[in-house]
Amino acid sequence: MTEYGRSPGSEPWHPEDPAHGNQGWEGQQAYYQQTQYGNEQDPYQQQPQQGYGDQQYQAAQDYHVQQHYAQQTYAGQPYDTGGWDTGQQAAMPYGAPAPADPYGNQAPDLYGTPEAYPPPQPPGQRRPEPQHQPEPVRQEPEPEEESHPFFSGGAGGADDDGDDGYDDEGPTSRRGGGQSRRGGKQQKKRKSRNGLACLVVALVLAGGAGGVGYFGYQFWQGQFGPAPDFEGAGIAETTEVTIPKGAGGGEIGSILAQAGVVKSAEAFVSALQDNPDGKAIQDGVYVLKKQMSAANAVKAMLSPASRNNLTIPEGKRNAYVYEQIDKKLKLKPGATEAVAKANAKNLGLPAWATGHPDLKDPLEGFLYPATYPLSKNAKPEDILKDMVTRANAEYEKLDLEGKAKTLGLKGPWELLTVASLVNAEGKTPDDFRKMGEVVYNRLKPTNTETNQLLQFDSAFNYLKGQSNIDISESEINSNQDPYNTYTQKGLPPGPIGNPGHVALEAALKPTSDGWMYFVATDGMHKTEFAKTHDEFLKLKDKFNDSKGSD
């Protein structure tokens, strides 16, 4: 027994002892207790005996830990305690286990390999690990790269040669008597190169700033500045431009800009939006001055005087159309009519419009009333072909072929002829529908009022090439021409003009009120209708009275 009343047996140092703190021994403690004591409680893990203070108990614990480590071996050799021998245990022979060794000969040597860490020191023997400082190794200086003082900071406080204050052997004064690393001649050469490089960098930066400024201005102009535009009403030189059907403001502006009329399409679009009548610009051919402001270009295109187009009114005969083409193309009178008669079969007439006898003009009814652009190099046959093409398109839309028989007609050719009569005799859209009913009622075999005679003055005027309203009964009743509806029953051989869309619709959808007669009671503008012959006579007297009052 010791002075504390315990034998000097082996007792492990408790790693969780509050006097030493947690040293990371939890795993080793568990393993140690299980091998020495099994699952039994460590006999040394008990409360201090009564009468012992905390300091005495702690001193006893430290003493037993020191006794335990004095008996441990390292790689089969007695552990050197460094003078910490208690004198109570003799040295153990080589290779023999310590009596208090809980592992015996079966305990693994955890520190016998070169790679293993040394065994832990007891708490009283631990010392801080010496800080190993390796001997400084001198390294050869790397070759210094050329750097311009503009980027390295040499121009601000270091020497121009880039000296960092250290020579090959050690620090030197920057501005003292220390010799430069490169020598005087090299230093002058480098200064010369640095000055040239600085100049080049300055020029590059100046050029870059100028380029950025230019492109920045262009971008600003494109995004926020006004579009390029001419000023004034243009120069004396003119040009001809053709605006296709359905073209929008952007497309029109591009056409004008390419022709030199306006400076940019953007300026034209802007001017078009500013003009309240801008949407009224139509397709066609325009003769315009070059270098006009966009606003003046819009005004010019809204004026009919600038358009080089041919406009055909509804109901006009082919003879009128031929004359207008001759005038527009500055041809001799009759030139277009001769071309029409010679090339009628090659202008695109549909099959149902050919092969009819006694026609005054095979193209009558197919020079569709509309506006057609005329360029400087246009030819009569080209214009006529465009008109026939337009007529075909319009007649297909209305389905003249499909609807002709539903109206008691033989085909679309007769329906087109009815529409031409309606357009020639009527004055208003309401007149057109009543005129259509008059035609259909008189064509009926049951017609006993006129016995299928249409008696239209317009047909007689057509064969005469005139537009008289007052025609003598003797003249009209004696003429036996197929176009004279006073002497010939039914429809004339073909159309007597070129009906427009309204007349065509009226021929397709006539009234059904029983109208059989009509008279232009004022001789020009007012047309009145009657259902019986007696009513017709009253209207005729009214017409005669209007003539007498003149």
ABEGO torsion letter per residue (X at the ends): XBAAGBBABBBBBBAABAAAEBAGAAAAAAAAAAAAAEABBBAABBBBBBGBBAAAAAAAAAAAAAAAAAABBBGGBBBBAGGABAGABBBBBBGBBBAABAAEAABBBAAABAABBBBBBBAAABBBBBBBBBBBBBBBBBBBBBBBAAAAGAAAABBAAGBAGBBAAEBBBAABABBBAAEAAAAAAAAAAAAAAAAAAAAAAAAAAAAAAAAAAAAAAAAABBBBBBBEAEBABBBBBBBBBGBBAAAAAAAAAAAGABABAAAAAAAAAABAAAAABBBEBBBBBBGBBAAAAAAAAABAAABBBBBBBBGBBAAAAAAAAAAAAGBBBGAAAAAAAAAAAAAGBBAAABGBBGBABAABGABBBBBBBBBAABBAAAAAAAAAAAAAAAAAAAGAAAAAAAAGBAEAAAAAAAAAAAAAABABAAAAAAAAAAAAAAABAABAAAGGBAGBAAAAAAAAGBABABBBAAAAAABABAABAAABBEBBABBAEBBBAAAAAAAABBBAAGBABBBBAAGAABBBBBABAAAAAAAAAAAAAAAAAX
